[in-house]
Amino acid sequence: MMIAINEDILNMSLRPQVVHLFLQMIKHSEEGVVVAPQTSLMEWTQCKDKETNISYVNELLDNELITFEGLTDRKKTYKLNNKYYFYK
């Protein structure tokens, strides 16, 4: 699988961990939608601190890279902004 990101992401001055989380969300998405519990997000970032992981997700939300869609079977659902990436 090849993932390409828009260079606008580089101009947002995001932390490397946040960009890594965004790439992991792309990798695990189905048609641009990610359904994942907090534990999966923590595994993807290799971060054991829940508050830090939440701050990564909030940074993605603040920069409109993802949007929160609600809960699915007690798991958070996020929609990825396809303006910033594509993959094959």
C-alpha positions in Angstrom: 0.0 0.0 0.0 1.3 3.5 -0.9 0.1 6.5 1.1 0.6 10.0 -0.1 -0.1 13.1 2.0 -0.7 16.7 0.8 2.2 19.0 1.5 -0.2 21.3 3.4 0.1 18.9 6.3 3.8 19.8 6.6 2.9 23.5 6.8 0.5 22.9 9.8 3.5 22.4 12.2 2.1 19.2 13.6 4.1 17.1 16.0 5.6 14.0 14.4 3.5 11.7 16.6 0.3 13.4 15.3 1.3 12.9 11.7 2.2 9.3 12.6 -1.3 8.8 14.1 -2.9 10.3 11.0 -1.0 7.9 8.8 -2.0 4.9 11.0 -5.6 6.0 10.8 -5.4 6.1 7.0 -3.8 2.6 7.0 -6.6 1.2 9.2 -9.5 3.1 7.6 -12.2 1.6 5.4 -13.3 4.1 2.8 -12.1 7.0 4.8 -13.8 6.0 8.1 -12.0 4.7 11.1 -13.8 2.9 13.9 -11.4 2.3 16.8 -11.4 2.1 20.6 -9.0 4.3 22.5 -6.7 1.2 23.1 -6.2 0.8 19.4 -5.2 4.5 19.0 -2.8 4.1 21.9 -1.2 1.0 20.2 -0.9 2.9 16.9 1.0 5.8 18.5 2.8 3.5 20.9 1.8 5.9 23.7 0.7 4.5 27.1 -0.6 7.9 28.4 -4.2 8.3 27.6 -4.3 12.1 28.0 -1.4 12.5 25.6 -3.1 10.3 23.0 -6.3 12.3 23.4 -4.3 15.5 22.7 -3.0 13.9 19.5 -6.5 13.2 18.4 -7.7 16.7 19.4 -4.9 18.2 17.3 -6.1 16.2 14.3 -9.6 17.5 15.0 -8.5 21.1 15.4 -6.6 21.0 12.1 -9.7 19.4 10.4 -7.7 16.4 9.3 -10.4 14.2 10.8 -14.0 14.7 12.1 -15.7 12.9 14.9 -18.7 11.1 13.6 -20.0 9.5 16.8 -19.9 6.1 18.5 -20.3 2.7 16.9 -20.5 -0.2 19.3 -18.9 2.0 22.1 -16.0 2.7 19.7 -15.3 6.2 18.4 -15.8 6.8 14.7 -13.7 9.3 12.8 -14.0 10.4 9.2 -10.7 11.3 7.5 -10.5 14.4 5.4 -9.6 13.1 2.0 -8.4 16.5 0.9 -5.1 15.7 2.7 -4.2 12.2 1.5 -4.7 9.5 -1.0 -3.6 5.8 -1.2 -3.5 2.9 -3.5 
